[in-house]
């Protein structure tokens, strides 16, 4: 009888310890790094959040998007992309604003591991780049306009269709919210 009581008390004690550990891990949130002061100072949340109009861009099917993704490498992802192609591309149009070694370091720390591990990025690469290198919105908008102009000139010369997903221009009003929920919703492939 004593043996059963001791065993029962041990189980009660183990259960109490397990509940205590579980409760403390629930109530203690891991420390989150403080947001960069530049990001806080440059965040702009519009009164009305722009909504993507799928009629403005000829969207790829998820399978076609997957076959067209290039990540600037020969490695094609095996996951079905939930965002439009622009979400995954590196912001090469901004590279001249930053020292080349810093761009290479950013790529190796941010993009390359996603490619090697065949995982979706946790944050749009363009947003990550803008935040890390403090790209002014004015510069971003100017270079986006130049990019669009280049697409239009090329289309005029070659007849290339530029109202496709592969030629989409970043929406600065969305990017500079620095709010991943807003950004991710805007760049979702399926807007339904």
Buried (B, 14 or more C-beta within 10 A) or exposed (E): EEEEEEEEEEEEEEEEEEEEEEEEEEEEEEEEEEEEEBBEEBEEEEEEEEEBEBEEBBBBEBEEBBEBBEBEEEEEBEEEBBBBBBBBBBBEBBBEBBEEEEBEEBBEEBBBEBBEEEEEBEBBBBBBBBBBBBBEBEEBBEBBEEBBEEBEEEBEEEEEEBEBBBBBBBBBBBBBBBBEEBBBBBBBBEEE
